[in-house]
Amino acid sequence: MSLAEAVSDSLAQASGTIAATILVPAEPGRAGETVERLRAAQGAMVLLLIESPISPLDRAMLIAAIGPLAIERAPHGRIGALDVAPGAAPEDVVAAARFLAAAGSTTGQVLKIS
């Protein structure tokens, strides 16, 4: 099972706000398209998952986009990102995803999981 699938499954098994979270995995070489997918996502909470295969430039662009996207989505939607380092434990990534999804007054946050 991929990390994105593990996070999605965990969010789907939760209730309330956590279950309504939309997960958007970043794709290598497609930072601009990923930002457009984040903009188009319809959900109370949109969570970007940035895994290790993403290049440093794409990673920096995606992280930099989170703050402005949070302003665009407010006040009716939230956004957050998980910046996953190589070797991060999947259970830590899942826990961070559930934390951001459940933190109803939090938007525009990027959590680094190493």
VOVEXPA-722080 format. One line per field, with one value per residue: residue number from 0; z, x, y of N, C-alpha, C, O in turn. Coordinates in steps of 0.02 Angstrom, whole numbers. Example, Ala and Ser with C-alpha at 12.3 -4.5 7.8 and 13.67 -1.06 7.14 Angstrom:
REM VOVEXPA-722080
num	c(0|1)
n.w	c(390|354)
n.u	c(660|642)
n.v	c(-284|-112)
ca.w	c(390|357)
ca.u	c(615|684)
ca.v	c(-225|-53)
c.w	c(390|394)
c.u	c(660|645)
c.v	c(-165|2)
o.w	c(423|402)
o.u	c(712|670)
o.v	c(-166|57)
This chain:
REM VOVEXPA-722080
num	c(0|1|2|3|4|5|6|7|8|9|10|11|12|13|14|15|16|17|18|19|20|21|22|23|24|25|26|27|28|29|30|31|32|33|34|35|36|37|38|39|40|41|42|43|44|45|46|47|48|49|50|51|52|53|54|55|56|57|58|59|60|61|62|63|64|65|66|67|68|69|70|71|72|73|74|75|76|77|78|79|80|81|82|83|84|85|86|87|88|89|90|91|92|93|94|95|96|97|98|99|100|101|102|103|104|105|106|107|108|109|110|111|112|113)
n.w	c(0|-43|24|7|-12|115|197|142|166|307|336|277|358|473|564|537|514|480|394|285|222|82|-5|-91|-183|-221|-382|-464|-556|-590|-527|-552|-605|-495|-403|-467|-455|-317|-302|-368|-291|-201|-45|133|195|121|86|52|-2|1|-55|-49|-186|-253|-332|-266|-311|-357|-236|-154|-223|-209|-69|-46|-106|-20|83|9|-55|55|92|-20|-7|112|192|193|171|207|201|198|214|200|217|175|227|162|222|326|450|406|494|566|469|438|564|571|462|506|618|560|483|581|652|665|660|593|456|306|351|352|383|425|409|471)
n.u	c(42|29|96|8|-112|-125|-140|-257|-349|-349|-400|-526|-585|-611|-719|-835|-759|-632|-654|-704|-598|-498|-373|-229|-106|60|135|282|372|260|214|141|20|-21|-49|-159|-248|-263|-328|-448|-505|-643|-690|-701|-579|-423|-286|-118|-2|166|285|447|497|479|551|675|649|514|456|484|409|278|262|274|158|54|16|-41|-145|-220|-274|-354|-448|-512|-658|-717|-654|-514|-335|-190|-23|83|247|347|488|621|616|528|415|270|160|178|156|22|-34|-3|-78|-208|-210|-199|-316|-414|-397|-488|-477|-364|-267|-169|-52|105|169|318|375|487)
n.v	c(-59|110|264|373|304|243|356|411|305|303|430|419|323|390|503|640|800|753|644|711|766|806|727|771|709|760|766|713|835|909|1029|1148|1096|1024|1126|1183|1075|1077|1200|1172|1072|1015|1030|1036|1031|1026|929|927|809|789|693|607|588|707|845|962|1095|1091|1052|1164|1262|1212|1212|1350|1393|1361|1455|1571|1498|1460|1582|1608|1504|1531|1601|1478|1359|1253|1225|1123|1054|911|884|765|682|577|411|434|378|289|287|404|500|476|507|645|692|665|748|879|879|872|989|1114|1256|1283|1330|1337|1280|1194|1041|964|805|696)
ca.w	c(0|-47|79|-8|3|187|225|119|203|376|337|260|414|527|558|538|473|456|338|229|197|15|-9|-157|-184|-270|-434|-487|-617|-605|-472|-574|-610|-427|-375|-497|-424|-250|-311|-391|-243|-165|20|189|207|67|114|2|20|-37|-38|-66|-256|-279|-336|-219|-338|-353|-165|-130|-253|-178|0|-50|-129|31|116|-34|-66|116|88|-71|15|172|257|187|163|236|164|235|177|235|182|200|213|151|282|377|467|380|548|583|416|450|623|553|419|548|659|521|463|640|681|629|653|565|383|281|387|321|434|401|443|455)
ca.u	c(0|68|85|-53|-169|-129|-168|-327|-388|-356|-446|-593|-612|-627|-785|-839|-715|-575|-677|-718|-534|-478|-301|-201|-34|100|165|347|373|195|196|87|-42|-41|-80|-225|-290|-279|-378|-511|-531|-702|-692|-689|-507|-383|-220|-67|49|227|330|517|518|468|615|679|617|442|439|484|353|216|259|262|89|4|-10|-89|-204|-261|-311|-405|-501|-546|-666|-758|-614|-446|-285|-128|23|129|311|371|559|636|623|478|371|202|112|187|124|-50|-52|0|-135|-268|-206|-217|-386|-457|-384|-536|-460|-296|-262|-106|5|145|204|375|378|552)
ca.v	c(0|171|311|410|259|235|418|415|256|325|488|394|284|435|532|713|841|714|604|756|792|786|718|783|692|796|723|739|874|938|1074|1193|1057|1006|1186|1188|1023|1102|1253|1143|1023|1037|999|1082|1029|996|913|911|761|798|638|617|592|775|882|1018|1154|1080|1051|1233|1297|1188|1238|1422|1405|1344|1516|1605|1456|1464|1645|1598|1458|1557|1569|1418|1299|1254|1188|1109|1011|867|880|701|668|505|370|450|322|300|302|474|538|468|546|716|706|666|808|938|873|883|1055|1155|1326|1286|1328|1363|1251|1142|1001|925|740|665)
c.w	c(0|13|68|6|77|219|206|158|275|382|324|317|473|517|555|490|443|393|276|198|128|14|-81|-154|-238|-319|-457|-554|-635|-550|-492|-578|-540|-393|-403|-469|-353|-254|-327|-341|-203|-99|73|205|149|95|59|32|-26|-14|-65|-140|-288|-277|-287|-245|-335|-280|-138|-159|-221|-107|0|-71|-73|64|72|-49|-4|116|37|-46|74|152|253|178|193|192|208|192|224|191|211|179|199|218|338|388|442|435|571|532|425|510|609|509|460|593|620|501|521|669|644|619|622|489|363|314|345|377|400|442|422|498)
c.u	c(45|53|21|-115|-179|-161|-241|-372|-400|-405|-518|-626|-633|-697|-780|-791|-658|-595|-689|-655|-519|-401|-278|-126|1|130|231|342|309|170|138|20|-67|-75|-150|-273|-310|-333|-447|-543|-589|-706|-678|-615|-474|-313|-173|-16|109|276|400|534|510|534|616|645|541|418|434|425|286|208|243|191|37|-26|-60|-153|-249|-303|-368|-463|-541|-607|-702|-720|-545|-400|-224|-85|65|191|348|444|569|645|573|433|300|152|119|153|48|-72|-52|-59|-199|-269|-228|-291|-433|-450|-425|-520|-391|-300|-194|-45|39|181|258|378|443|564)
c.v	c(62|216|351|368|250|297|423|367|277|383|465|356|328|463|608|747|800|675|647|786|763|783|727|766|733|746|754|776|909|985|1120|1157|1038|1066|1195|1136|1045|1155|1223|1095|1053|998|1050|1086|994|988|891|863|766|744|651|619|662|813|940|1081|1148|1082|1123|1272|1276|1214|1313|1438|1396|1406|1554|1564|1456|1527|1639|1556|1485|1598|1502|1354|1308|1213|1177|1064|970|860|820|689|594|469|386|390|336|317|374|519|535|509|621|735|711|728|870|937|890|953|1107|1228|1336|1282|1358|1334|1197|1105|959|861|707|604)
o.w	c(39|47|115|33|101|264|248|179|300|428|356|324|518|468|569|432|386|345|220|153|117|31|-127|-126|-294|-300|-467|-601|-690|-530|-453|-557|-529|-359|-366|-459|-332|-213|-302|-347|-176|-99|61|226|130|123|23|87|-85|41|-101|-157|-344|-226|-268|-206|-313|-265|-104|-123|-209|-88|41|-54|-80|73|94|-54|-11|137|49|-61|85|98|305|177|202|152|252|141|279|136|265|119|222|263|391|340|456|424|594|549|419|507|632|518|450|605|643|503|510|707|598|574|625|461|399|306|308|415|351|503|363|492)
o.u	c(92|2|-18|-164|-236|-203|-283|-426|-456|-446|-565|-687|-668|-731|-727|-784|-638|-558|-686|-660|-525|-368|-305|-87|-24|147|234|311|302|113|91|-31|-127|-125|-196|-332|-366|-380|-498|-602|-584|-724|-648|-591|-493|-284|-188|10|105|304|411|584|532|568|563|613|507|365|386|393|243|154|204|165|-19|-87|-115|-207|-310|-361|-423|-521|-598|-607|-716|-749|-522|-422|-210|-107|81|187|377|458|529|678|576|415|273|107|70|124|14|-124|-96|-88|-240|-322|-270|-325|-486|-493|-401|-547|-363|-333|-166|10|7|220|245|383|454|615)
o.v	c(67|206|361|393|249|291|439|385|271|384|489|356|305|447|637|726|812|672|622|827|703|832|696|804|741|690|814|751|936|982|1129|1184|1035|1057|1212|1150|1032|1155|1248|1080|1107|939|1102|1138|939|1035|843|877|750|749|699|651|673|813|965|1117|1195|1110|1140|1312|1318|1236|1336|1491|1421|1410|1568|1591|1453|1527|1663|1571|1463|1628|1471|1300|1364|1172|1218|1038|991|834|824|686|553|494|356|355|389|357|403|571|586|543|657|789|756|757|908|988|919|975|1140|1259|1390|1238|1400|1361|1159|1136|924|864|692|571)
